[in-house]
Amino acid sequence: MEQRAKIAPDAVHHPLFARFYGRFSEGADRRAGLAAHRRELLAGLSGRVIEIGAGNGLNFPHYPGTVSEVVAIEPERGLRGLAVRAALRADVPVDVAPGAAEALPVKSEAFDAAVVSLVLCSVRDVPRSLGEIRRVLRPGGELRFFEHGRAEGRLLTAVQRVADRTLWPLLFGGCHTSRDPVAAIGAAGFEVTGIRRLRLPENGPRHPASPCVLGTARRPDLG
């Protein structure tokens, strides 16, 4: 029998951030052009998909019809309630469930693809979370990721580190801006198959969460 550490489904609790995010995120998506990036992130997916950290379900309208089912994991209770409403409007079947990235409440090798979207910045344990994603993907399964992370310039990198040590995680639901998602995905045993770096917003002043990467990775067929 599979033995995994358990984490309480509501261990993530950011009610003020959830209320703020739920109210303003759709407008912010439109202003920043995030909807197009979400479509790019999900294009071509098929079969069973697990989305980790689904938030209030902003990805749901962009899943292609070739997806047979989405299991959307969201640990924050307020955001999960909003995601349930969004799932009812989706064009593909979406099942929203509680759970933490570090202990996904699903069977091993049960999914054809996994999706993380602006999530790895806020999980408590990045290697453990990616290990769980690898566990639940079938051999050869694909990981799609759209994350912000460490800047390439020294000045903004320094600003990110200061932000992460001070108010940024408190204000933005545990978010850390200076993590390196591509390096972490590779270190977790995935084969990174493509990345595209971008800046959000594309025009206007930069901030600690501006540097982003959109990419794909693959669980090896063996192991």
CORQUI-V644719 format. One record per residue. PSI is psi in whole degrees, -180 to 180 (NA if undefined). OMEGA is omega in whole degrees, -180 to 180 (none if undefined). NEAR is the number of other ideal C-beta (glycine too) atoms within 10 Angstrom. Layout:
# CORQUI-V644719
PSI_OMEGA_NEAR ; PSI_OMEGA_NEAR
This chain:
# CORQUI-V644719
140_-177_2 ; 131_178_6 ; 122_180_5 ; 147_175_12 ; 143_-179_9 ; 142_176_12 ; 135_-179_19 ; 136_-175_12 ; -27_179_18 ; 29_178_13 ; -24_175_15 ; 119_-175_24 ; 101_179_13 ; 71_-172_20 ; -39_-179_11 ; -45_178_11 ; -41_-180_19 ; -42_179_22 ; -45_179_13 ; -48_-177_14 ; -44_-180_21 ; -32_-177_19 ; -37_-169_11 ; -9_-171_11 ; -36_-178_17 ; -43_177_15 ; -40_179_9 ; -37_176_13 ; -45_-179_15 ; -44_-177_10 ; -37_-177_11 ; -3_-179_14 ; 24_-176_14 ; -27_-178_22 ; -40_179_15 ; -39_178_11 ; -36_177_19 ; -41_177_21 ; -42_178_14 ; -41_-180_15 ; -40_-171_20 ; -7_-175_23 ; 134_175_12 ; -2_178_12 ; 153_177_20 ; 164_178_13 ; -151_-179_14 ; 132_-177_20 ; 138_170_25 ; 129_175_27 ; 124_-176_27 ; 127_-177_26 ; 58_-173_24 ; -11_-180_30 ; -133_180_23 ; 17_171_23 ; 28_-178_26 ; -23_177_21 ; -23_-168_28 ; -42_-178_23 ; -12_-172_15 ; 0_177_19 ; 132_180_23 ; 159_-178_13 ; -13_178_8 ; -10_177_11 ; 125_-177_21 ; -28_-179_12 ; 142_171_15 ; 125_170_26 ; 113_-173_23 ; 115_-178_26 ; 126_178_26 ; 118_-176_28 ; -23_-175_24 ; 122_-170_28 ; -44_-179_15 ; -46_178_18 ; -35_-180_26 ; -39_177_24 ; -41_177_14 ; -36_179_23 ; -37_178_25 ; -42_179_17 ; -42_179_12 ; -35_-180_20 ; -33_-180_18 ; -23_-179_10 ; -3_-175_10 ; 154_180_17 ; -10_177_12 ; 157_179_18 ; 126_180_13 ; 125_177_24 ; 114_-179_12 ; 130_-176_23 ; 151_173_18 ; 156_178_16 ; 159_180_26 ; 149_-178_26 ; -30_-177_25 ; -10_179_21 ; 75_-175_17 ; 131_-174_24 ; 50_-178_15 ; 165_-177_16 ; 158_178_10 ; 146_174_14 ; 38_-175_13 ; -5_-172_15 ; 148_177_24 ; -26_-178_18 ; 156_175_24 ; 149_-178_27 ; 130_169_26 ; 131_-175_25 ; 106_-179_22 ; 49_-174_19 ; -43_-174_23 ; -17_177_25 ; -23_-171_24 ; -7_178_20 ; 152_-178_23 ; -37_-174_13 ; 100_-175_14 ; -51_-180_23 ; -41_180_12 ; -40_179_17 ; -44_179_23 ; -33_174_28 ; -38_176_14 ; -40_178_27 ; -43_178_26 ; -39_-180_22 ; -42_-172_16 ; -11_176_22 ; 143_172_23 ; 156_174_16 ; 131_-176_12 ; -4_-180_11 ; 159_-171_25 ; 141_172_22 ; 123_173_24 ; 134_-179_22 ; 141_174_26 ; 103_-171_24 ; 152_167_21 ; 158_-175_25 ; -159_-171_21 ; 133_178_18 ; 161_178_21 ; -24_179_8 ; 148_-176_10 ; -41_-176_8 ; -51_-179_9 ; -33_176_18 ; -42_178_16 ; -41_177_12 ; -41_179_18 ; -44_-178_24 ; -40_177_16 ; -44_180_14 ; -42_-177_20 ; -27_-179_17 ; -5_-175_11 ; -113_-168_10 ; -20_-171_10 ; -51_180_21 ; -33_180_16 ; -38_-177_12 ; -28_-170_13 ; 45_169_19 ; 37_178_19 ; 10_-179_16 ; 139_173_21 ; 129_-171_23 ; -17_-171_25 ; 11_176_22 ; 157_-179_19 ; 92_-174_15 ; -36_-178_23 ; -45_178_18 ; -41_-179_13 ; -40_179_18 ; -43_177_26 ; -41_-180_14 ; -23_180_12 ; 1_175_19 ; 8_176_13 ; 152_171_24 ; 110_179_13 ; 122_-173_15 ; -10_178_11 ; 141_176_9 ; 152_172_14 ; 121_180_12 ; 141_-180_12 ; 170_-179_15 ; 135_177_13 ; 131_-9_18 ; 159_-177_14 ; -34_177_9 ; 152_180_6 ; -179_-175_11 ; 147_176_6 ; 154_175_15 ; 174_-174_16 ; -27_-179_21 ; 12_-178_19 ; -43_-177_18 ; 123_-178_23 ; 162_176_18 ; 136_178_18 ; 126_-174_18 ; -178_-180_19 ; 149_175_19 ; 168_-173_25 ; 135_170_17 ; 128_180_24 ; 152_-179_12 ; -30_180_10 ; 134_176_6 ; NA_none_7
